[in-house]
Amino acid sequence: MRLLYNLARFYPYWALPTALILAETGRHFRRIKNTTNQNLCFALVGFLFFGTLLWFFFRGDLNSDIWIRSVTGEN
């Protein structure tokens, strides 16, 4: 459970580097003309960037523990 709380609390710090790696992977798939994997990588990049923007907009630094408690049903 501690891992889940830490993943939510530090979301931008691991999501943005992961998105950059996926963007490079998507560019690689674009060069070798593998559109299925390219689209999957770019969709994940968009999801991670959008999630990071929402994390900052809804103040994930203050509210991430509350979000995890409501999703998992803990008190």
QUINORLIN-V355009 format. One record per pair of residues at least 4 apart in sequence whose C-alpha atoms are under 7 Angstrom apart, sorted by the first residue. I is the first residue (numbers start at 0). GAP is how many residues later the second one is. D is the distance in Angstrom with one decimal. If there is no record, write none. Layout:
I/GAP/D ; I/GAP/D
This chain:
0/4/6.5 ; 1/4/6.2 ; 2/4/6.0 ; 3/4/6.3 ; 4/4/6.0 ; 4/60/6.4 ; 4/63/6.7 ; 5/4/5.9 ; 6/4/5.6 ; 7/56/5.9 ; 8/51/6.8 ; 8/52/6.1 ; 8/55/5.7 ; 9/4/6.8 ; 10/4/5.7 ; 11/4/5.8 ; 11/40/5.5 ; 13/4/6.2 ; 14/4/6.0 ; 14/33/5.9 ; 15/4/6.3 ; 15/32/7.0 ; 15/33/6.9 ; 16/4/6.3 ; 17/4/6.2 ; 18/4/6.1 ; 18/26/4.8 ; 18/29/6.3 ; 19/4/6.4 ; 20/4/6.2 ; 21/4/6.0 ; 21/19/5.5 ; 21/23/6.3 ; 22/4/6.2 ; 22/18/6.5 ; 22/19/6.2 ; 22/22/6.4 ; 23/4/6.3 ; 24/4/6.4 ; 24/16/6.9 ; 25/4/6.1 ; 25/12/4.5 ; 25/15/5.2 ; 25/16/6.1 ; 26/4/6.3 ; 27/4/6.5 ; 28/4/6.0 ; 28/5/5.1 ; 28/6/6.9 ; 28/8/6.5 ; 28/9/5.1 ; 29/4/6.1 ; 29/5/6.5 ; 29/8/5.8 ; 33/4/6.2 ; 34/4/5.9 ; 35/4/6.3 ; 36/4/6.1 ; 37/4/6.2 ; 38/4/6.0 ; 39/4/6.2 ; 40/4/6.2 ; 41/4/6.2 ; 42/4/6.2 ; 43/4/6.1 ; 44/4/6.2 ; 45/4/6.0 ; 46/4/5.9 ; 47/4/6.1 ; 48/4/6.3 ; 49/4/6.2 ; 50/4/6.0 ; 51/4/6.4 ; 52/4/6.1 ; 53/4/5.9 ; 54/4/5.9 ; 54/5/4.8 ; 55/4/6.0 ; 58/4/6.1 ; 59/4/4.8 ; 62/4/6.3 ; 63/4/6.2 ; 64/4/6.2 ; 65/4/6.2 ; 66/4/6.3 ; 67/4/6.0 ; 68/4/5.6 ; 68/5/5.0 ; 68/6/6.7 ; 69/4/6.8
